[in-house]
Amino acid sequence: MSRSRVALAVAVFGFLGAVPSTRAAPTADPADNMSSSTLASALDEARILAYWTPERMASAIPAVPPTTSGKAPISLKPVAPENVSRTVDGAEPRGGLAPLADIHTMSGKVFYTDGGQNYVCSGSTVYSNGRRVVFTAGHCVHGGGSGRNWFSNWAFVPNYHSGSPHGTWTSTSLWSKNGWTNNGDRAYDVGAAVMNDRNGTRIVDAVGGQGIKWGAPYGAYIYQFGYPAAPPFNGSQLLFCQGGTWNEGGFPSISCNMTGGASGGPWLESYGQNYWAYLYSVNSWMFWDSDPTMVNKWQGPYFSYDTAGSLYDAVKDL
């Protein structure tokens, strides 16, 4: 890819206004949802909040993006006509916080533990009936593939910048698709977390939430956000790339030089037209020529009902 096509990651300052495989299907439909309860009591929540000290957050390393191409067959389950494509609007925060809330507050860093190592990803709040949902990549909630586990100590920090004025939020459950949890297939590399309330307030009420759409055409112009933490970046700022996407083997693709740590960050369509925008995909995996510090392209899972839409429907009322 020509280096001239690479969109540079830019710091954000203020609000800016598959073809089915012939492989046999796995036992569980890859389009089905799975969940894992991560917190069972107030004691667990207190433990996780105490665990994520500033030092542990600063030393968490970037999540490892998936390496397996999209191979899981797309589900043949019938999809209701209204779900082939659908658009859900976002929402401003409640309680008079709008002047203090923008893309910073709806985007944030994800922290979790896997095998004794602390990792970092990115994510975004999404409006839902329950107003408790954060969307991210599947590989930011589960290891992907048979024998891998759901992650522990899962937390989301909106507007992270060596901490956050909106605090650390813990999850009550993590969700993804069988295509990711059983097969590690990046065609289904999308995840969601249902968040615990904080001081009696739901997360979307506190910081706002993006809209979401699925079944949209390829070729959208999007803003891609994340907290890249691998060199040459250090994970301290929310950065973005912008540009037109294209269809590459069924995956939305965009030129961008963000590195690891940006995984799970939102691709936002219609950004700047309203207070919120529409989640179009999430950062899944990246490409470089020879030097991993010189990333030139990212791809994300295509948001269909089988991927993002059914996942959203599974968590929207929680």
C-alpha positions as CSV (number, residue, x, y, z in Angstrom):
1,M,0.0,0.0,0.0
2,S,1.3,3.4,-0.9
3,R,2.4,5.3,2.2
4,S,0.7,8.4,0.8
5,R,-2.6,6.8,1.6
6,V,-1.9,6.5,5.3
7,A,-4.1,8.7,7.4
8,L,-2.2,10.1,10.4
9,A,-3.4,9.5,13.9
10,V,-4.3,12.9,15.4
11,A,-5.0,13.9,19.0
12,V,-8.6,14.9,19.7
13,F,-9.2,18.3,21.3
14,G,-12.9,19.0,21.8
15,F,-16.1,17.9,20.0
16,L,-16.1,18.1,16.2
17,G,-19.6,19.2,16.1
18,A,-18.5,-12.6,3.3
19,V,-19.1,-14.8,1.4
20,P,-20.2,-18.0,3.2
21,S,-17.4,-20.6,3.5
22,T,-17.7,-24.2,2.3
23,R,-16.3,-25.4,5.6
24,A,-18.7,-27.3,7.8
25,A,-20.4,-25.2,10.4
26,P,-19.4,-25.6,14.0
27,T,-21.7,-27.2,16.5
28,A,-22.9,-23.8,17.8
29,D,-24.0,-21.2,15.2
30,P,-21.3,-18.6,15.0
31,A,-23.9,-15.9,15.0
32,D,-25.2,-16.9,18.5
33,N,-24.2,-14.8,21.5
34,M,-22.3,-16.0,24.6
35,S,-21.9,-14.2,27.9
36,S,-19.8,-14.6,31.0
37,S,-20.8,-13.2,34.4
38,T,-17.7,-11.3,35.7
39,L,-19.1,-9.8,38.9
40,A,-21.3,-11.4,41.5
41,S,-21.3,-9.0,44.4
42,A,-20.4,-5.5,45.5
43,L,-17.3,-7.1,47.0
44,D,-16.1,-8.1,43.6
45,E,-16.6,-4.6,42.2
46,A,-14.7,-3.1,45.1
47,R,-11.8,-5.5,44.5
48,I,-11.6,-4.6,40.8
49,L,-11.7,-0.9,41.5
50,A,-8.9,-1.4,44.0
51,Y,-6.9,-3.5,41.6
52,W,-6.7,-0.9,38.9
53,T,-4.2,1.4,40.5
54,P,-2.7,4.2,38.3
55,E,0.5,2.1,38.2
56,R,-1.2,-1.0,36.9
57,M,-3.1,1.0,34.3
58,A,0.1,2.6,33.1
59,S,1.9,-0.7,32.8
60,A,-0.8,-2.6,31.0
61,I,0.3,-3.8,27.6
62,P,-1.7,-3.7,24.3
63,A,-4.0,-6.5,23.5
64,V,-2.9,-8.9,20.8
65,P,-5.2,-8.6,17.7
66,P,-6.5,-11.8,16.0
67,T,-4.5,-13.6,13.4
68,T,-7.1,-15.8,11.8
69,S,-8.9,-14.6,8.7
70,G,-12.7,-14.7,8.4
71,K,-13.5,-18.4,7.9
72,A,-16.6,-19.1,10.0
73,P,-19.6,-19.5,7.8
74,I,-22.1,-16.7,8.0
75,S,-25.3,-17.9,9.8
76,L,-28.1,-19.1,7.6
77,K,-30.7,-18.2,10.2
78,P,-33.5,-16.1,8.7
79,V,-33.2,-12.4,9.6
80,A,-36.3,-10.3,10.0
81,P,-36.5,-7.6,7.2
82,E,-36.2,-4.8,9.8
83,N,-32.9,-6.3,11.0
84,V,-31.2,-6.7,7.6
85,S,-30.2,-3.1,8.2
86,R,-31.0,-0.9,11.1
87,T,-30.0,2.4,12.7
88,V,-30.2,3.2,16.4
89,D,-29.6,6.8,17.4
90,G,-27.2,7.8,20.2
91,A,-27.9,10.0,23.2
92,E,-26.5,12.9,25.2
93,P,-25.8,12.3,28.9
94,R,-28.4,13.3,31.4
95,G,-28.1,15.6,34.3
96,G,-26.7,18.7,32.6
97,L,-23.3,17.2,31.7
98,A,-23.5,17.8,28.0
99,P,-21.1,20.8,28.0
100,L,-18.5,18.6,29.7
101,A,-19.1,15.5,27.5
102,D,-17.9,14.9,23.9
103,I,-16.1,12.2,22.0
104,H,-13.6,12.0,24.9
105,T,-16.3,10.8,27.4
106,M,-18.0,8.3,25.1
107,S,-14.6,6.8,24.2
108,G,-12.3,5.2,26.7
109,K,-9.7,2.7,27.6
110,V,-10.5,-0.9,28.4
111,F,-8.4,-2.7,31.1
112,Y,-8.4,-6.5,31.8
113,T,-6.3,-9.4,33.0
114,D,-5.5,-12.6,31.1
115,G,-3.2,-15.3,32.4
116,G,-1.8,-12.9,35.1
117,Q,-0.9,-10.2,32.6
118,N,-2.7,-6.9,32.4
119,Y,-3.8,-5.6,29.0
120,V,-5.3,-2.5,27.5
121,C,-7.8,-2.0,24.7
122,S,-10.2,0.8,23.6
123,G,-14.0,1.0,23.5
124,S,-17.0,3.2,23.3
125,T,-20.3,3.6,25.1
126,V,-23.4,2.9,22.9
127,Y,-26.9,4.0,23.7
128,S,-29.4,1.3,24.5
129,N,-32.6,0.9,26.5
130,G,-30.6,-0.2,29.6
131,R,-28.0,2.6,29.0
132,R,-25.2,0.4,30.3
133,V,-23.4,-0.9,27.2
134,V,-19.8,-0.5,26.0
135,F,-18.8,-2.0,22.6
136,T,-15.3,-3.1,21.9
137,A,-13.5,-5.9,20.0
138,G,-14.1,-9.6,20.7
139,H,-10.5,-10.0,21.5
140,C,-10.8,-7.4,24.3
141,V,-13.3,-9.6,26.2
142,H,-12.3,-13.2,25.3
143,G,-9.2,-14.9,24.1
144,G,-10.9,-16.3,21.0
145,G,-11.1,-20.0,20.1
146,S,-11.7,-23.3,21.9
147,G,-9.9,-23.5,25.2
148,R,-9.6,-19.7,25.7
149,N,-11.2,-17.9,28.5
150,W,-13.2,-14.8,29.3
151,F,-11.0,-12.1,30.8
152,S,-11.1,-10.9,34.4
153,N,-10.8,-7.6,36.2
154,W,-12.6,-6.0,33.2
155,A,-13.0,-2.2,33.5
156,F,-13.7,0.8,31.3
157,V,-12.3,4.3,31.9
158,P,-14.1,7.0,29.9
159,N,-12.0,10.0,28.8
160,Y,-8.8,8.3,30.0
161,H,-5.9,10.6,30.5
162,S,-3.8,9.2,33.3
163,G,-7.1,8.7,35.0
164,S,-10.5,10.1,34.3
165,P,-12.9,12.7,35.6
166,H,-15.7,10.2,35.1
167,G,-14.0,7.4,37.1
168,T,-13.5,3.7,36.5
169,W,-16.5,1.5,35.6
170,T,-16.7,-2.2,36.1
171,S,-18.7,-4.8,34.1
172,T,-21.4,-7.1,35.2
173,S,-21.1,-9.3,32.1
174,L,-19.1,-9.7,29.0
175,W,-20.6,-10.7,25.6
176,S,-19.3,-11.9,22.2
177,K,-20.2,-14.2,19.3
178,N,-19.7,-18.0,19.1
179,G,-17.7,-17.3,15.9
180,W,-15.2,-15.5,18.0
181,T,-15.3,-17.4,21.3
182,N,-15.4,-20.9,19.6
183,N,-13.4,-20.2,16.5
184,G,-11.3,-17.1,17.1
185,D,-12.6,-15.9,13.8
186,R,-12.1,-12.2,13.2
187,A,-15.3,-12.0,11.1
188,Y,-17.0,-12.1,14.6
189,D,-14.4,-10.0,16.5
190,V,-16.9,-7.8,18.3
191,G,-17.6,-7.7,22.0
192,A,-19.9,-5.9,24.4
193,A,-19.8,-5.3,28.2
194,V,-22.7,-4.5,30.4
195,M,-21.5,-2.0,33.0
196,N,-22.4,-1.7,36.6
197,D,-23.9,1.6,37.8
198,R,-21.6,4.0,39.5
199,N,-23.0,5.8,42.5
200,G,-26.5,5.0,41.2
201,T,-25.9,6.4,37.7
202,R,-25.8,4.4,34.5
203,I,-22.8,5.0,32.3
204,V,-24.6,6.4,29.3
205,D,-26.5,8.8,31.5
206,A,-23.1,10.0,32.8
207,V,-21.1,10.3,29.6
208,G,-23.4,9.9,26.7
209,G,-23.6,7.1,24.1
210,Q,-23.0,6.7,20.4
211,G,-25.6,5.4,18.0
212,I,-25.0,2.1,16.1
213,K,-25.9,0.8,12.6
214,W,-25.6,-2.4,10.8
215,G,-26.2,-3.6,7.2
216,A,-24.7,-0.3,6.0
217,P,-22.9,-0.1,2.7
218,Y,-19.1,-0.3,2.4
219,G,-17.3,2.8,1.5
220,A,-18.4,5.0,4.4
221,Y,-16.4,8.0,5.5
222,I,-15.5,7.4,9.1
223,Y,-13.6,8.7,12.1
224,Q,-11.6,6.0,13.7
225,F,-10.7,6.4,17.4
226,G,-8.5,4.6,19.9
227,Y,-5.8,4.8,22.5
228,P,-2.7,3.4,20.6
229,A,-0.2,2.3,23.3
230,A,2.5,0.4,21.3
231,P,5.4,2.5,19.9
232,P,5.6,5.2,18.6
233,F,2.5,6.0,20.8
234,N,2.2,5.6,24.6
235,G,-1.5,5.2,25.2
236,S,-1.9,8.5,27.0
237,Q,-4.2,10.2,24.5
238,L,-7.3,9.5,22.5
239,L,-6.2,9.7,18.8
240,F,-8.1,9.4,15.5
241,C,-7.7,8.8,11.9
242,Q,-10.3,9.7,9.3
243,G,-11.0,8.7,5.7
244,G,-13.0,6.6,3.4
245,T,-13.3,2.9,4.0
246,W,-13.2,0.1,1.3
247,N,-14.2,-3.5,1.1
248,E,-11.3,-5.9,1.3
249,G,-12.3,-9.5,1.4
250,G,-15.5,-8.7,3.2
251,F,-13.8,-6.5,5.9
252,P,-14.2,-2.7,6.1
253,S,-10.6,-1.3,5.8
254,I,-9.1,2.1,6.4
255,S,-5.7,3.7,6.1
256,C,-4.4,4.6,9.6
257,N,-1.1,4.5,11.6
258,M,-2.5,3.8,15.1
259,T,-0.8,0.8,16.8
260,G,-1.7,-1.8,19.4
261,G,-3.9,-0.6,22.3
262,A,-6.4,1.0,19.8
263,S,-8.1,-2.4,19.5
264,G,-11.9,-2.1,20.0
265,G,-11.9,1.6,19.4
266,P,-15.0,2.9,17.5
267,W,-15.4,3.6,13.8
268,L,-17.9,6.5,13.7
269,E,-20.0,7.3,10.7
270,S,-21.7,10.7,10.4
271,Y,-19.3,12.1,13.0
272,G,-19.8,15.8,13.7
273,Q,-23.3,16.0,12.4
274,N,-24.9,15.5,15.8
275,Y,-23.7,15.4,19.4
276,W,-23.1,11.6,18.8
277,A,-22.3,9.5,15.7
278,Y,-23.0,5.9,14.6
279,L,-20.8,3.0,15.5
280,Y,-20.0,1.5,12.1
281,S,-17.3,-1.1,13.1
282,V,-14.5,-1.4,15.7
283,N,-10.7,-1.7,15.4
284,S,-9.9,-5.4,14.9
285,W,-6.5,-5.9,13.4
286,M,-3.7,-3.9,11.7
287,F,-1.2,-4.2,8.9
288,W,2.4,-3.0,8.4
289,D,5.0,-3.5,5.8
290,S,8.1,-4.6,7.8
291,D,8.2,-2.5,10.9
292,P,5.3,-3.0,13.4
293,T,5.7,0.6,14.5
294,M,4.8,1.7,11.0
295,V,1.2,0.5,10.8
296,N,-0.6,1.6,7.5
297,K,-4.0,0.0,7.6
298,W,-6.7,-1.3,10.0
299,Q,-9.7,-3.6,9.4
300,G,-12.8,-4.3,11.4
301,P,-15.6,-6.8,11.3
302,Y,-18.5,-5.9,9.0
303,F,-21.4,-4.9,11.1
304,S,-24.3,-7.2,10.0
305,Y,-27.2,-8.5,12.1
306,D,-25.2,-11.7,12.5
307,T,-22.3,-9.8,14.1
308,A,-23.1,-6.5,15.7
309,G,-26.9,-6.3,15.4
310,S,-27.8,-9.5,17.2
311,L,-25.2,-8.7,19.8
312,Y,-26.7,-5.3,20.4
313,D,-30.2,-6.9,20.7
314,A,-28.9,-9.3,23.3
315,V,-27.6,-6.6,25.6
316,K,-29.7,-3.6,24.9
317,D,-32.2,-4.1,27.7
318,L,-29.7,-5.1,30.4
